Amino acid sequence: MSRTTDAHAGDPAGDTAEGAAGADHQGNTQYGRKSFKRSAGHFTDRITADGADGWPVEAGRYRLVVNRACPWASRALISRRLLGLEAALSLAVTDPIQDDRSWRFTLDPDGKDPVLGIRYLKQAYDARETGYPGGVSVPAVVDVPTGLLVTNDYQRITLDLATEWTALHREGAPDLYPHALRDEIDEVMDGVFRDVNNGVYRAGFATRQDEYEAAYHDVFRRLDQLSERLADRRYLVGDTLTEADIRLFTTLVRFDAVYHGHFKCNRSKLTEDPVLWAYTRDLYQTPGFGDTVDFDHIKRHYYLVHTGINPTGILPAGPDLSGWLTPHHREQLGGRPFGDGTPPGPPPATEEIPPAGRP
Ligand SMILES: N[C@@H](CCC(=O)N[C@@H](CS)C(=O)NCC(=O)O)C(=O)O
C-alpha cells in the first residue's frame, strides 16, 4: 500500500481541489499557514434531459467514478441507489489511497477500470482539458464513448440525478428534491454544508488554533440545532427522505470513525447524541444508504492519506461498529421514507460492501 506525501495527498476531500498540485486557486496550501478554502468545482457541464450542455441523459453512456471514503462522492452513490440508476449509470470505485497521480483503479484487475480502460481518473481529466491545473477529484462523471470527464461538480451531480435523470429512474423511485420543498431543502442544506459537511474539514485541516476552534464550534452549534430539529420529525424536510438527508448522512456516518478523532471534532461522539445517533442509524438501515458505506475505505483513506495530521500512519482499531444495526425506533415519529414510492432492492452483487467495511 503506498501512502501519499503531504504535497500530493490533497485530500482536499475537502480542503482544496488542488490534488497533486498542492495548492488551490487562491494559493492556499493544504497544510500551509493560510486558512482552509474549498475550491469551486472546475468542470460544471451538466447532464440533462434536454442535453443543453451537449450531454444528454442516456442509459449506459456515462460512468460515475467515486471513492467510497469520500463524503461528497457518497452523496452520488446514495442517490444512484435510491433512484435505481445502477444499470443506467455504471460505477467505478477507486482505491481509497491515492498516489501522486491521485485516484487510481488499483482495485480492478490489472489496475485498470474495465470500462474506461484507464489506470488513473486523471486520464479522463487530461482527456477533457490538456494541462488542467487543478486537482483530480471525485465524484466525477465520465463519458464512456469518448473517455472525457463531463463533470466533477459534486453539488450539482446529485440534484441532476434527482431531477434530470427521471426518465431512467426505477419504478417507485422517491422524489428527492420535490418542487414544493426546494426553498426549505436549500436552506437546510446550506447550513449543513457550511458548518457540518465542510465544517469538519475546516476543523481537521486548520493550521491555526483560532481557526480550528471556530470550526469546532460551528460544527457542534449546527449539530445541536439539527438534533433539536430532528427530535420530533423523522427527516430534515417534509416527512420523506430528501437530498438534505443524504447530505447530512454522509458526514454523520463518518463522524465517530474519522471526524471525532482525526479531525479533532471531539466535543462529543455521534453515539452520544441520542437523536442524531438514532437518525443516522435509521438512514444507515434504509436500503440505499448503509449498503453504500465502506468503513474500511473510510478509515484507510483519512488516516493513511493525511500524513500531515497522522504522520505515524497508525490506523485506529475502533470504533466498534456493532451499534449500527441496532433498533432506532424512529418509525414511531411517522414519516414515509419513500413517499408514495418504494425502497430500492439490494445493490448489484458486484457493488456489495465487503465484510471488512461493514458492521
Ligand atoms: N474538492 C472537490 C469536492 C470533492 C472532493 O473534495 N473530493 C475529494 C475526495 S473526498 C477529492 O477527490 N480530492 C482530491 C484528492 O484527494 O486528490 C471540489 O471542490 O470540486
The ligand as an SDF file (V2000), in Angstrom:
LIG
                    3D

 20 19  0  0  0  0  0  0  0  0999 V2000
  -12.7820   19.1390   -3.9640 N   0  0  0  0  0  0  0  0  0  0  0  0
  -13.9010   18.8600   -4.8020 C   0  0  0  0  0  0  0  0  0  0  0  0
  -15.0380   18.2940   -3.9860 C   0  0  0  0  0  0  0  0  0  0  0  0
  -14.9990   16.8430   -3.8620 C   0  0  0  0  0  0  0  0  0  0  0  0
  -13.7510   16.4590   -3.1010 C   0  0  0  0  0  0  0  0  0  0  0  0
  -13.1870   17.2540   -2.3460 O   0  0  0  0  0  0  0  0  0  0  0  0
  -13.3650   15.2320   -3.2800 N   0  0  0  0  0  0  0  0  0  0  0  0
  -12.1370   14.7760   -2.6660 C   0  0  0  0  0  0  0  0  0  0  0  0
  -12.2740   13.4190   -2.0400 C   0  0  0  0  0  0  0  0  0  0  0  0
  -13.3640   13.4240   -0.6440 S   0  0  0  0  0  0  0  0  0  0  0  0
  -11.0930   14.6390   -3.7360 C   0  0  0  0  0  0  0  0  0  0  0  0
  -11.2900   13.9630   -4.7160 O   0  0  0  0  0  0  0  0  0  0  0  0
   -9.9540   15.2770   -3.5230 N   0  0  0  0  0  0  0  0  0  0  0  0
   -8.8750   15.2360   -4.4320 C   0  0  0  0  0  0  0  0  0  0  0  0
   -7.7460   14.4360   -3.9090 C   0  0  0  0  0  0  0  0  0  0  0  0
   -7.8170   13.9370   -2.7790 O   0  0  0  0  0  0  0  0  0  0  0  0
   -6.7410   14.2960   -4.6270 O   0  0  0  0  0  0  0  0  0  0  0  0
  -14.3220   20.1180   -5.4580 C   0  0  0  0  0  0  0  0  0  0  0  0
  -14.1030   21.1450   -4.8020 O   0  0  0  0  0  0  0  0  0  0  0  0
  -14.8630   20.0550   -6.5470 O   0  0  0  0  0  0  0  0  0  0  0  0
  1  2  1  0
  2  3  1  0
  2 18  1  0
  3  4  1  0
  4  5  1  0
  5  6  2  0
  5  7  1  0
  7  8  1  0
  8  9  1  0
  8 11  1  0
  9 10  1  0
 11 12  2  0
 11 13  1  0
 13 14  1  0
 14 15  1  0
 15 16  2  0
 15 17  1  0
 18 19  2  0
 18 20  1  0
M  END
$$$$
